[in-house]
Amino acid sequence: MIKREEHSVSALMDEGLAIINIENNAYYFLNSVSRRIWELLDTPLSVKGLCDRLMDEFSTSQHQCQADVLDFLTRFHREGMIDILAD
């Protein structure tokens, strides 16, 4: 299960989202798909659950969705922006 950390501030910008990590002052700009991943991670989700939701909302294959989601999760976990929860 994955959930976003609470130590950030965000603001909508056109179709995207600007996020500032208040612990390290890092700035991120998310496009519309990444923004949706971030929004969905407000509550704990599995990678499969996250991909299922995204595939319902965007036209993408399961393989492409999983690859993109894992890239996003890896990057934001490394940055301390998401947390991997114990079952």
PyMOL Python script that loads the backbone (N, CA, C, O; Angstrom):
from pymol import cmd

cmd.read_pdbstr("""\
ATOM      1  N   MET A   1       0.849  -1.182   0.000  1.00  0.00           N
ATOM      2  CA  MET A   1       0.000   0.000   0.000  1.00  0.00           C
ATOM      3  C   MET A   1       0.892   1.242   0.000  1.00  0.00           C
ATOM      4  O   MET A   1       1.937   1.290   0.649  1.00  0.00           O
ATOM      5  N   ILE A   2       0.450   2.211  -0.732  1.00  0.00           N
ATOM      6  CA  ILE A   2       1.221   3.438  -0.912  1.00  0.00           C
ATOM      7  C   ILE A   2       0.325   4.622  -0.578  1.00  0.00           C
ATOM      8  O   ILE A   2      -0.869   4.621  -0.878  1.00  0.00           O
ATOM      9  N   LYS A   3       0.926   5.640   0.053  1.00  0.00           N
ATOM     10  CA  LYS A   3       0.192   6.863   0.389  1.00  0.00           C
ATOM     11  C   LYS A   3       1.162   8.030   0.323  1.00  0.00           C
ATOM     12  O   LYS A   3       2.345   7.879   0.628  1.00  0.00           O
ATOM     13  N   ARG A   4       0.669   9.176  -0.070  1.00  0.00           N
ATOM     14  CA  ARG A   4       1.550  10.348  -0.110  1.00  0.00           C
ATOM     15  C   ARG A   4       1.798  10.873   1.302  1.00  0.00           C
ATOM     16  O   ARG A   4       0.953  10.746   2.188  1.00  0.00           O
ATOM     17  N   GLU A   5       2.964  11.460   1.487  1.00  0.00           N
ATOM     18  CA  GLU A   5       3.314  12.080   2.760  1.00  0.00           C
ATOM     19  C   GLU A   5       2.572  13.407   2.889  1.00  0.00           C
ATOM     20  O   GLU A   5       2.115  13.966   1.892  1.00  0.00           O
ATOM     21  N   GLU A   6       2.456  13.897   4.086  1.00  0.00           N
ATOM     22  CA  GLU A   6       1.677  15.106   4.348  1.00  0.00           C
ATOM     23  C   GLU A   6       2.525  16.376   4.415  1.00  0.00           C
ATOM     24  O   GLU A   6       1.989  17.451   4.681  1.00  0.00           O
ATOM     25  N   HIS A   7       3.817  16.279   4.184  1.00  0.00           N
ATOM     26  CA  HIS A   7       4.672  17.451   4.331  1.00  0.00           C
ATOM     27  C   HIS A   7       4.914  18.162   2.990  1.00  0.00           C
ATOM     28  O   HIS A   7       6.053  18.378   2.576  1.00  0.00           O
ATOM     29  N   SER A   8       3.811  18.516   2.333  1.00  0.00           N
ATOM     30  CA  SER A   8       3.919  19.254   1.083  1.00  0.00           C
ATOM     31  C   SER A   8       2.773  20.255   0.980  1.00  0.00           C
ATOM     32  O   SER A   8       1.741  20.139   1.641  1.00  0.00           O
ATOM     33  N   VAL A   9       3.003  21.232   0.127  1.00  0.00           N
ATOM     34  CA  VAL A   9       2.001  22.237  -0.182  1.00  0.00           C
ATOM     35  C   VAL A   9       1.820  22.201  -1.685  1.00  0.00           C
ATOM     36  O   VAL A   9       2.801  22.109  -2.423  1.00  0.00           O
ATOM     37  N   SER A  10       0.580  22.272  -2.151  1.00  0.00           N
ATOM     38  CA  SER A  10       0.358  22.199  -3.594  1.00  0.00           C
ATOM     39  C   SER A  10      -0.597  23.284  -4.059  1.00  0.00           C
ATOM     40  O   SER A  10      -1.383  23.831  -3.285  1.00  0.00           O
ATOM     41  N   ALA A  11      -0.503  23.577  -5.358  1.00  0.00           N
ATOM     42  CA  ALA A  11      -1.382  24.563  -5.978  1.00  0.00           C
ATOM     43  C   ALA A  11      -1.665  24.145  -7.414  1.00  0.00           C
ATOM     44  O   ALA A  11      -0.764  23.709  -8.131  1.00  0.00           O
ATOM     45  N   LEU A  12      -2.917  24.279  -7.829  1.00  0.00           N
ATOM     46  CA  LEU A  12      -3.293  23.966  -9.202  1.00  0.00           C
ATOM     47  C   LEU A  12      -2.695  24.997 -10.143  1.00  0.00           C
ATOM     48  O   LEU A  12      -2.681  26.193  -9.852  1.00  0.00           O
ATOM     49  N   MET A  13      -2.196  24.510 -11.285  1.00  0.00           N
ATOM     50  CA  MET A  13      -1.645  25.390 -12.310  1.00  0.00           C
ATOM     51  C   MET A  13      -2.074  24.838 -13.661  1.00  0.00           C
ATOM     52  O   MET A  13      -1.525  23.838 -14.125  1.00  0.00           O
ATOM     53  N   ASP A  14      -3.050  25.480 -14.295  1.00  0.00           N
ATOM     54  CA  ASP A  14      -3.620  24.999 -15.553  1.00  0.00           C
ATOM     55  C   ASP A  14      -4.093  23.561 -15.367  1.00  0.00           C
ATOM     56  O   ASP A  14      -4.919  23.289 -14.496  1.00  0.00           O
ATOM     57  N   GLU A  15      -3.579  22.642 -16.175  1.00  0.00           N
ATOM     58  CA  GLU A  15      -3.956  21.231 -16.068  1.00  0.00           C
ATOM     59  C   GLU A  15      -3.088  20.479 -15.066  1.00  0.00           C
ATOM     60  O   GLU A  15      -3.391  19.334 -14.729  1.00  0.00           O
ATOM     61  N   GLY A  16      -2.021  21.098 -14.589  1.00  0.00           N
ATOM     62  CA  GLY A  16      -1.067  20.424 -13.723  1.00  0.00           C
ATOM     63  C   GLY A  16      -1.189  20.842 -12.269  1.00  0.00           C
ATOM     64  O   GLY A  16      -2.164  21.465 -11.847  1.00  0.00           O
ATOM     65  N   LEU A  17      -0.160  20.474 -11.524  1.00  0.00           N
ATOM     66  CA  LEU A  17      -0.123  20.750 -10.094  1.00  0.00           C
ATOM     67  C   LEU A  17       1.314  21.059  -9.699  1.00  0.00           C
ATOM     68  O   LEU A  17       2.232  20.316 -10.047  1.00  0.00           O
ATOM     69  N   ALA A  18       1.506  22.143  -8.982  1.00  0.00           N
ATOM     70  CA  ALA A  18       2.815  22.489  -8.436  1.00  0.00           C
ATOM     71  C   ALA A  18       2.837  22.035  -6.978  1.00  0.00           C
ATOM     72  O   ALA A  18       1.899  22.290  -6.224  1.00  0.00           O
ATOM     73  N   ILE A  19       3.920  21.361  -6.593  1.00  0.00           N
ATOM     74  CA  ILE A  19       4.062  20.861  -5.221  1.00  0.00           C
ATOM     75  C   ILE A  19       5.401  21.330  -4.665  1.00  0.00           C
ATOM     76  O   ILE A  19       6.418  21.302  -5.359  1.00  0.00           O
ATOM     77  N   ILE A  20       5.390  21.757  -3.421  1.00  0.00           N
ATOM     78  CA  ILE A  20       6.629  22.081  -2.716  1.00  0.00           C
ATOM     79  C   ILE A  20       6.727  21.153  -1.516  1.00  0.00           C
ATOM     80  O   ILE A  20       5.816  21.088  -0.691  1.00  0.00           O
ATOM     81  N   ASN A  21       7.830  20.443  -1.429  1.00  0.00           N
ATOM     82  CA  ASN A  21       8.128  19.602  -0.277  1.00  0.00           C
ATOM     83  C   ASN A  21       8.679  20.528   0.803  1.00  0.00           C
ATOM     84  O   ASN A  21       9.781  21.056   0.659  1.00  0.00           O
ATOM     85  N   ILE A  22       7.929  20.728   1.873  1.00  0.00           N
ATOM     86  CA  ILE A  22       8.334  21.710   2.883  1.00  0.00           C
ATOM     87  C   ILE A  22       9.477  21.212   3.767  1.00  0.00           C
ATOM     88  O   ILE A  22      10.040  21.987   4.540  1.00  0.00           O
ATOM     89  N   GLU A  23       9.821  19.940   3.661  1.00  0.00           N
ATOM     90  CA  GLU A  23      10.952  19.436   4.446  1.00  0.00           C
ATOM     91  C   GLU A  23      12.289  19.724   3.768  1.00  0.00           C
ATOM     92  O   GLU A  23      13.292  19.928   4.453  1.00  0.00           O
ATOM     93  N   ASN A  24      12.321  19.744   2.427  1.00  0.00           N
ATOM     94  CA  ASN A  24      13.593  19.989   1.753  1.00  0.00           C
ATOM     95  C   ASN A  24      13.514  21.115   0.729  1.00  0.00           C
ATOM     96  O   ASN A  24      14.466  21.346  -0.018  1.00  0.00           O
ATOM     97  N   ASN A  25      12.373  21.822   0.691  1.00  0.00           N
ATOM     98  CA  ASN A  25      12.149  22.947  -0.214  1.00  0.00           C
ATOM     99  C   ASN A  25      12.283  22.575  -1.692  1.00  0.00           C
ATOM    100  O   ASN A  25      12.585  23.440  -2.513  1.00  0.00           O
ATOM    101  N   ALA A  26      12.067  21.325  -2.040  1.00  0.00           N
ATOM    102  CA  ALA A  26      12.107  20.900  -3.438  1.00  0.00           C
ATOM    103  C   ALA A  26      10.765  21.226  -4.084  1.00  0.00           C
ATOM    104  O   ALA A  26       9.717  21.152  -3.443  1.00  0.00           O
ATOM    105  N   TYR A  27      10.815  21.588  -5.363  1.00  0.00           N
ATOM    106  CA  TYR A  27       9.637  21.988  -6.117  1.00  0.00           C
ATOM    107  C   TYR A  27       9.412  20.976  -7.237  1.00  0.00           C
ATOM    108  O   TYR A  27      10.364  20.546  -7.889  1.00  0.00           O
ATOM    109  N   TYR A  28       8.159  20.598  -7.457  1.00  0.00           N
ATOM    110  CA  TYR A  28       7.800  19.643  -8.502  1.00  0.00           C
ATOM    111  C   TYR A  28       6.601  20.198  -9.263  1.00  0.00           C
ATOM    112  O   TYR A  28       5.712  20.813  -8.674  1.00  0.00           O
ATOM    113  N   PHE A  29       6.584  19.977 -10.575  1.00  0.00           N
ATOM    114  CA  PHE A  29       5.405  20.306 -11.365  1.00  0.00           C
ATOM    115  C   PHE A  29       4.901  19.021 -11.998  1.00  0.00           C
ATOM    116  O   PHE A  29       5.643  18.337 -12.704  1.00  0.00           O
ATOM    117  N   LEU A  30       3.638  18.693 -11.746  1.00  0.00           N
ATOM    118  CA  LEU A  30       3.049  17.457 -12.248  1.00  0.00           C
ATOM    119  C   LEU A  30       2.099  17.758 -13.393  1.00  0.00           C
ATOM    120  O   LEU A  30       1.293  18.686 -13.317  1.00  0.00           O
ATOM    121  N   ASN A  31       2.198  16.962 -14.464  1.00  0.00           N
ATOM    122  CA  ASN A  31       1.238  17.088 -15.556  1.00  0.00           C
ATOM    123  C   ASN A  31      -0.092  16.487 -15.114  1.00  0.00           C
ATOM    124  O   ASN A  31      -0.220  16.055 -13.968  1.00  0.00           O
ATOM    125  N   SER A  32      -1.070  16.452 -15.990  1.00  0.00           N
ATOM    126  CA  SER A  32      -2.414  16.026 -15.588  1.00  0.00           C
ATOM    127  C   SER A  32      -2.459  14.572 -15.110  1.00  0.00           C
ATOM    128  O   SER A  32      -3.199  14.263 -14.176  1.00  0.00           O
ATOM    129  N   VAL A  33      -1.694  13.683 -15.721  1.00  0.00           N
ATOM    130  CA  VAL A  33      -1.707  12.279 -15.292  1.00  0.00           C
ATOM    131  C   VAL A  33      -0.995  12.130 -13.950  1.00  0.00           C
ATOM    132  O   VAL A  33      -1.509  11.477 -13.041  1.00  0.00           O
ATOM    133  N   SER A  34       0.184  12.732 -13.825  1.00  0.00           N
ATOM    134  CA  SER A  34       0.912  12.678 -12.554  1.00  0.00           C
ATOM    135  C   SER A  34       0.112  13.339 -11.440  1.00  0.00           C
ATOM    136  O   SER A  34       0.123  12.887 -10.295  1.00  0.00           O
ATOM    137  N   ARG A  35      -0.579  14.409 -11.792  1.00  0.00           N
ATOM    138  CA  ARG A  35      -1.439  15.083 -10.823  1.00  0.00           C
ATOM    139  C   ARG A  35      -2.514  14.118 -10.314  1.00  0.00           C
ATOM    140  O   ARG A  35      -2.811  14.090  -9.119  1.00  0.00           O
ATOM    141  N   ARG A  36      -3.089  13.339 -11.210  1.00  0.00           N
ATOM    142  CA  ARG A  36      -4.136  12.396 -10.807  1.00  0.00           C
ATOM    143  C   ARG A  36      -3.568  11.305  -9.911  1.00  0.00           C
ATOM    144  O   ARG A  36      -4.219  10.895  -8.950  1.00  0.00           O
ATOM    145  N   ILE A  37      -2.362  10.830 -10.213  1.00  0.00           N
ATOM    146  CA  ILE A  37      -1.713   9.846  -9.336  1.00  0.00           C
ATOM    147  C   ILE A  37      -1.577  10.443  -7.939  1.00  0.00           C
ATOM    148  O   ILE A  37      -1.918   9.800  -6.947  1.00  0.00           O
ATOM    149  N   TRP A  38      -1.079  11.668  -7.866  1.00  0.00           N
ATOM    150  CA  TRP A  38      -0.884  12.348  -6.582  1.00  0.00           C
ATOM    151  C   TRP A  38      -2.204  12.478  -5.821  1.00  0.00           C
ATOM    152  O   TRP A  38      -2.262  12.241  -4.615  1.00  0.00           O
ATOM    153  N   GLU A  39      -3.260  12.855  -6.538  1.00  0.00           N
ATOM    154  CA  GLU A  39      -4.569  12.993  -5.904  1.00  0.00           C
ATOM    155  C   GLU A  39      -5.066  11.649  -5.363  1.00  0.00           C
ATOM    156  O   GLU A  39      -5.584  11.583  -4.248  1.00  0.00           O
ATOM    157  N   LEU A  40      -4.912  10.595  -6.137  1.00  0.00           N
ATOM    158  CA  LEU A  40      -5.381   9.278  -5.710  1.00  0.00           C
ATOM    159  C   LEU A  40      -4.614   8.759  -4.500  1.00  0.00           C
ATOM    160  O   LEU A  40      -5.146   7.979  -3.710  1.00  0.00           O
ATOM    161  N   LEU A  41      -3.355   9.195  -4.355  1.00  0.00           N
ATOM    162  CA  LEU A  41      -2.544   8.742  -3.222  1.00  0.00           C
ATOM    163  C   LEU A  41      -2.877   9.469  -1.923  1.00  0.00           C
ATOM    164  O   LEU A  41      -2.170   9.314  -0.927  1.00  0.00           O
ATOM    165  N   ASP A  42      -3.932  10.250  -1.926  1.00  0.00           N
ATOM    166  CA  ASP A  42      -4.408  10.877  -0.692  1.00  0.00           C
ATOM    167  C   ASP A  42      -4.881   9.810   0.291  1.00  0.00           C
ATOM    168  O   ASP A  42      -4.827  10.009   1.504  1.00  0.00           O
ATOM    169  N   THR A  43      -5.343   8.685  -0.232  1.00  0.00           N
ATOM    170  CA  THR A  43      -5.707   7.531   0.591  1.00  0.00           C
ATOM    171  C   THR A  43      -4.851   6.353   0.151  1.00  0.00           C
ATOM    172  O   THR A  43      -4.478   6.273  -1.020  1.00  0.00           O
ATOM    173  N   PRO A  44      -4.532   5.445   1.050  1.00  0.00           N
ATOM    174  CA  PRO A  44      -3.664   4.317   0.695  1.00  0.00           C
ATOM    175  C   PRO A  44      -4.256   3.474  -0.435  1.00  0.00           C
ATOM    176  O   PRO A  44      -5.440   3.136  -0.433  1.00  0.00           O
ATOM    177  N   LEU A  45      -3.398   3.148  -1.393  1.00  0.00           N
ATOM    178  CA  LEU A  45      -3.773   2.309  -2.532  1.00  0.00           C
ATOM    179  C   LEU A  45      -2.628   1.366  -2.851  1.00  0.00           C
ATOM    180  O   LEU A  45      -1.465   1.673  -2.587  1.00  0.00           O
ATOM    181  N   SER A  46      -2.963   0.217  -3.420  1.00  0.00           N
ATOM    182  CA  SER A  46      -1.943  -0.670  -3.960  1.00  0.00           C
ATOM    183  C   SER A  46      -1.590  -0.178  -5.363  1.00  0.00           C
ATOM    184  O   SER A  46      -2.323   0.624  -5.943  1.00  0.00           O
ATOM    185  N   VAL A  47      -0.473  -0.654  -5.907  1.00  0.00           N
ATOM    186  CA  VAL A  47      -0.103  -0.298  -7.274  1.00  0.00           C
ATOM    187  C   VAL A  47      -1.203  -0.765  -8.232  1.00  0.00           C
ATOM    188  O   VAL A  47      -1.575  -0.041  -9.156  1.00  0.00           O
ATOM    189  N   LYS A  48      -1.717  -1.966  -8.010  1.00  0.00           N
ATOM    190  CA  LYS A  48      -2.787  -2.481  -8.862  1.00  0.00           C
ATOM    191  C   LYS A  48      -4.031  -1.605  -8.767  1.00  0.00           C
ATOM    192  O   LYS A  48      -4.635  -1.270  -9.786  1.00  0.00           O
ATOM    193  N   GLY A  49      -4.414  -1.235  -7.558  1.00  0.00           N
ATOM    194  CA  GLY A  49      -5.577  -0.375  -7.370  1.00  0.00           C
ATOM    195  C   GLY A  49      -5.395   0.983  -8.027  1.00  0.00           C
ATOM    196  O   GLY A  49      -6.329   1.529  -8.614  1.00  0.00           O
ATOM    197  N   LEU A  50      -4.199   1.519  -7.925  1.00  0.00           N
ATOM    198  CA  LEU A  50      -3.887   2.800  -8.547  1.00  0.00           C
ATOM    199  C   LEU A  50      -3.990   2.686 -10.066  1.00  0.00           C
ATOM    200  O   LEU A  50      -4.602   3.537 -10.712  1.00  0.00           O
ATOM    201  N   CYS A  51      -3.397   1.644 -10.635  1.00  0.00           N
ATOM    202  CA  CYS A  51      -3.464   1.445 -12.089  1.00  0.00           C
ATOM    203  C   CYS A  51      -4.889   1.190 -12.556  1.00  0.00           C
ATOM    204  O   CYS A  51      -5.289   1.692 -13.607  1.00  0.00           O
ATOM    205  N   ASP A  52      -5.661   0.423 -11.799  1.00  0.00           N
ATOM    206  CA  ASP A  52      -7.056   0.173 -12.173  1.00  0.00           C
ATOM    207  C   ASP A  52      -7.822   1.485 -12.282  1.00  0.00           C
ATOM    208  O   ASP A  52      -8.579   1.688 -13.231  1.00  0.00           O
ATOM    209  N   ARG A  53      -7.629   2.371 -11.320  1.00  0.00           N
ATOM    210  CA  ARG A  53      -8.318   3.668 -11.334  1.00  0.00           C
ATOM    211  C   ARG A  53      -7.859   4.514 -12.528  1.00  0.00           C
ATOM    212  O   ARG A  53      -8.675   5.131 -13.214  1.00  0.00           O
ATOM    213  N   LEU A  54      -6.548   4.532 -12.764  1.00  0.00           N
ATOM    214  CA  LEU A  54      -6.017   5.339 -13.862  1.00  0.00           C
ATOM    215  C   LEU A  54      -6.465   4.814 -15.221  1.00  0.00           C
ATOM    216  O   LEU A  54      -6.771   5.602 -16.116  1.00  0.00           O
ATOM    217  N   MET A  55      -6.506   3.501 -15.386  1.00  0.00           N
ATOM    218  CA  MET A  55      -6.938   2.924 -16.656  1.00  0.00           C
ATOM    219  C   MET A  55      -8.411   3.203 -16.913  1.00  0.00           C
ATOM    220  O   MET A  55      -8.826   3.272 -18.070  1.00  0.00           O
ATOM    221  N   ASP A  56      -9.211   3.367 -15.865  1.00  0.00           N
ATOM    222  CA  ASP A  56     -10.613   3.752 -16.030  1.00  0.00           C
ATOM    223  C   ASP A  56     -10.743   5.196 -16.516  1.00  0.00           C
ATOM    224  O   ASP A  56     -11.693   5.537 -17.221  1.00  0.00           O
ATOM    225  N   GLU A  57      -9.788   6.037 -16.137  1.00  0.00           N
ATOM    226  CA  GLU A  57      -9.874   7.468 -16.430  1.00  0.00           C
ATOM    227  C   GLU A  57      -9.090   7.898 -17.667  1.00  0.00           C
ATOM    228  O   GLU A  57      -9.445   8.886 -18.309  1.00  0.00           O
ATOM    229  N   PHE A  58      -8.037   7.173 -18.005  1.00  0.00           N
ATOM    230  CA  PHE A  58      -7.178   7.524 -19.138  1.00  0.00           C
ATOM    231  C   PHE A  58      -7.077   6.323 -20.072  1.00  0.00           C
ATOM    232  O   PHE A  58      -7.162   5.175 -19.634  1.00  0.00           O
ATOM    233  N   SER A  59      -6.900   6.590 -21.341  1.00  0.00           N
ATOM    234  CA  SER A  59      -6.758   5.477 -22.291  1.00  0.00           C
ATOM    235  C   SER A  59      -5.295   5.061 -22.350  1.00  0.00           C
ATOM    236  O   SER A  59      -4.476   5.706 -23.005  1.00  0.00           O
ATOM    237  N   THR A  60      -4.984   3.982 -21.659  1.00  0.00           N
ATOM    238  CA  THR A  60      -3.629   3.451 -21.612  1.00  0.00           C
ATOM    239  C   THR A  60      -3.704   1.952 -21.365  1.00  0.00           C
ATOM    240  O   THR A  60      -4.690   1.442 -20.831  1.00  0.00           O
ATOM    241  N   SER A  61      -2.655   1.263 -21.759  1.00  0.00           N
ATOM    242  CA  SER A  61      -2.609  -0.181 -21.522  1.00  0.00           C
ATOM    243  C   SER A  61      -2.166  -0.454 -20.090  1.00  0.00           C
ATOM    244  O   SER A  61      -1.590   0.408 -19.427  1.00  0.00           O
ATOM    245  N   GLN A  62      -2.442  -1.652 -19.632  1.00  0.00           N
ATOM    246  CA  GLN A  62      -2.026  -2.041 -18.291  1.00  0.00           C
ATOM    247  C   GLN A  62      -0.511  -2.001 -18.164  1.00  0.00           C
ATOM    248  O   GLN A  62       0.019  -1.529 -17.158  1.00  0.00           O
ATOM    249  N   HIS A  63       0.184  -2.495 -19.178  1.00  0.00           N
ATOM    250  CA  HIS A  63       1.651  -2.504 -19.154  1.00  0.00           C
ATOM    251  C   HIS A  63       2.211  -1.082 -19.058  1.00  0.00           C
ATOM    252  O   HIS A  63       3.088  -0.809 -18.239  1.00  0.00           O
ATOM    253  N   GLN A  64       1.697  -0.176 -19.902  1.00  0.00           N
ATOM    254  CA  GLN A  64       2.182   1.208 -19.884  1.00  0.00           C
ATOM    255  C   GLN A  64       1.838   1.897 -18.572  1.00  0.00           C
ATOM    256  O   GLN A  64       2.651   2.645 -18.028  1.00  0.00           O
ATOM    257  N   CYS A  65       0.648   1.651 -18.067  1.00  0.00           N
ATOM    258  CA  CYS A  65       0.225   2.249 -16.802  1.00  0.00           C
ATOM    259  C   CYS A  65       1.141   1.803 -15.668  1.00  0.00           C
ATOM    260  O   CYS A  65       1.605   2.629 -14.881  1.00  0.00           O
ATOM    261  N   GLN A  66       1.401   0.510 -15.582  1.00  0.00           N
ATOM    262  CA  GLN A  66       2.265   0.000 -14.512  1.00  0.00           C
ATOM    263  C   GLN A  66       3.667   0.580 -14.605  1.00  0.00           C
ATOM    264  O   GLN A  66       4.252   0.955 -13.589  1.00  0.00           O
ATOM    265  N   ALA A  67       4.213   0.657 -15.822  1.00  0.00           N
ATOM    266  CA  ALA A  67       5.562   1.212 -15.996  1.00  0.00           C
ATOM    267  C   ALA A  67       5.602   2.673 -15.560  1.00  0.00           C
ATOM    268  O   ALA A  67       6.510   3.083 -14.837  1.00  0.00           O
ATOM    269  N   ASP A  68       4.617   3.458 -16.001  1.00  0.00           N
ATOM    270  CA  ASP A  68       4.590   4.881 -15.650  1.00  0.00           C
ATOM    271  C   ASP A  68       4.363   5.089 -14.156  1.00  0.00           C
ATOM    272  O   ASP A  68       5.007   5.941 -13.543  1.00  0.00           O
ATOM    273  N   VAL A  69       3.454   4.318 -13.568  1.00  0.00           N
ATOM    274  CA  VAL A  69       3.166   4.449 -12.138  1.00  0.00           C
ATOM    275  C   VAL A  69       4.394   4.055 -11.314  1.00  0.00           C
ATOM    276  O   VAL A  69       4.733   4.743 -10.352  1.00  0.00           O
ATOM    277  N   LEU A  70       5.055   2.975 -11.671  1.00  0.00           N
ATOM    278  CA  LEU A  70       6.254   2.559 -10.927  1.00  0.00           C
ATOM    279  C   LEU A  70       7.367   3.590 -11.038  1.00  0.00           C
ATOM    280  O   LEU A  70       8.085   3.823 -10.065  1.00  0.00           O
ATOM    281  N   ASP A  71       7.528   4.218 -12.209  1.00  0.00           N
ATOM    282  CA  ASP A  71       8.511   5.299 -12.350  1.00  0.00           C
ATOM    283  C   ASP A  71       8.175   6.458 -11.417  1.00  0.00           C
ATOM    284  O   ASP A  71       9.047   6.974 -10.719  1.00  0.00           O
ATOM    285  N   PHE A  72       6.912   6.861 -11.410  1.00  0.00           N
ATOM    286  CA  PHE A  72       6.458   7.952 -10.545  1.00  0.00           C
ATOM    287  C   PHE A  72       6.695   7.608  -9.077  1.00  0.00           C
ATOM    288  O   PHE A  72       7.260   8.405  -8.328  1.00  0.00           O
ATOM    289  N   LEU A  73       6.255   6.409  -8.668  1.00  0.00           N
ATOM    290  CA  LEU A  73       6.382   6.007  -7.269  1.00  0.00           C
ATOM    291  C   LEU A  73       7.835   5.913  -6.833  1.00  0.00           C
ATOM    292  O   LEU A  73       8.178   6.320  -5.723  1.00  0.00           O
ATOM    293  N   THR A  74       8.683   5.384  -7.690  1.00  0.00           N
ATOM    294  CA  THR A  74      10.113   5.276  -7.371  1.00  0.00           C
ATOM    295  C   THR A  74      10.711   6.659  -7.148  1.00  0.00           C
ATOM    296  O   THR A  74      11.422   6.885  -6.169  1.00  0.00           O
ATOM    297  N   ARG A  75      10.422   7.575  -8.053  1.00  0.00           N
ATOM    298  CA  ARG A  75      10.973   8.931  -7.938  1.00  0.00           C
ATOM    299  C   ARG A  75      10.479   9.624  -6.672  1.00  0.00           C
ATOM    300  O   ARG A  75      11.270  10.201  -5.926  1.00  0.00           O
ATOM    301  N   PHE A  76       9.182   9.567  -6.434  1.00  0.00           N
ATOM    302  CA  PHE A  76       8.635  10.300  -5.298  1.00  0.00           C
ATOM    303  C   PHE A  76       8.914   9.608  -3.961  1.00  0.00           C
ATOM    304  O   PHE A  76       8.935  10.270  -2.923  1.00  0.00           O
ATOM    305  N   HIS A  77       9.125   8.315  -3.965  1.00  0.00           N
ATOM    306  CA  HIS A  77       9.557   7.638  -2.738  1.00  0.00           C
ATOM    307  C   HIS A  77      10.986   8.053  -2.409  1.00  0.00           C
ATOM    308  O   HIS A  77      11.312   8.316  -1.251  1.00  0.00           O
ATOM    309  N   ARG A  78      11.829   8.110  -3.423  1.00  0.00           N
ATOM    310  CA  ARG A  78      13.226   8.542  -3.241  1.00  0.00           C
ATOM    311  C   ARG A  78      13.282   9.967  -2.697  1.00  0.00           C
ATOM    312  O   ARG A  78      14.171  10.301  -1.913  1.00  0.00           O
ATOM    313  N   GLU A  79      12.340  10.801  -3.112  1.00  0.00           N
ATOM    314  CA  GLU A  79      12.280  12.197  -2.659  1.00  0.00           C
ATOM    315  C   GLU A  79      11.601  12.359  -1.311  1.00  0.00           C
ATOM    316  O   GLU A  79      11.536  13.467  -0.779  1.00  0.00           O
ATOM    317  N   GLY A  80      11.086  11.246  -0.742  1.00  0.00           N
ATOM    318  CA  GLY A  80      10.419  11.313   0.547  1.00  0.00           C
ATOM    319  C   GLY A  80       9.000  11.850   0.475  1.00  0.00           C
ATOM    320  O   GLY A  80       8.449  12.296   1.482  1.00  0.00           O
ATOM    321  N   MET A  81       8.404  11.807  -0.718  1.00  0.00           N
ATOM    322  CA  MET A  81       7.073  12.371  -0.910  1.00  0.00           C
ATOM    323  C   MET A  81       5.953  11.339  -0.759  1.00  0.00           C
ATOM    324  O   MET A  81       4.797  11.709  -0.558  1.00  0.00           O
ATOM    325  N   ILE A  82       6.281  10.070  -0.853  1.00  0.00           N
ATOM    326  CA  ILE A  82       5.286   9.015  -0.631  1.00  0.00           C
ATOM    327  C   ILE A  82       5.859   8.007   0.341  1.00  0.00           C
ATOM    328  O   ILE A  82       7.073   7.899   0.516  1.00  0.00           O
ATOM    329  N   ASP A  83       4.961   7.275   0.963  1.00  0.00           N
ATOM    330  CA  ASP A  83       5.340   6.286   1.956  1.00  0.00           C
ATOM    331  C   ASP A  83       4.768   4.938   1.551  1.00  0.00           C
ATOM    332  O   ASP A  83       3.626   4.852   1.100  1.00  0.00           O
ATOM    333  N   ILE A  84       5.561   3.887   1.712  1.00  0.00           N
ATOM    334  CA  ILE A  84       5.104   2.532   1.484  1.00  0.00           C
ATOM    335  C   ILE A  84       4.684   1.979   2.833  1.00  0.00           C
ATOM    336  O   ILE A  84       5.491   1.877   3.757  1.00  0.00           O
ATOM    337  N   LEU A  85       3.402   1.621   2.937  1.00  0.00           N
ATOM    338  CA  LEU A  85       2.831   1.201   4.204  1.00  0.00           C
ATOM    339  C   LEU A  85       2.902  -0.319   4.363  1.00  0.00           C
ATOM    340  O   LEU A  85       2.814  -1.060   3.384  1.00  0.00           O
ATOM    341  N   ALA A  86       3.060  -0.763   5.581  1.00  0.00           N
ATOM    342  CA  ALA A  86       3.021  -2.204   5.871  1.00  0.00           C
ATOM    343  C   ALA A  86       1.591  -2.700   5.752  1.00  0.00           C
ATOM    344  O   ALA A  86       0.645  -1.964   6.035  1.00  0.00           O
ATOM    345  N   ASP A  87       1.436  -3.936   5.337  1.00  0.00           N
ATOM    346  CA  ASP A  87       0.081  -4.529   5.218  1.00  0.00           C
ATOM    347  C   ASP A  87      -0.561  -4.704   6.565  1.00  0.00           C
ATOM    348  O   ASP A  87      -1.691  -5.184   6.652  1.00  0.00           O
TER     349      ASP A  87
END
""", "prot")
cmd.dss("prot")
cmd.show_as("cartoon", "prot")
cmd.util.cbc("prot")
cmd.orient("prot")
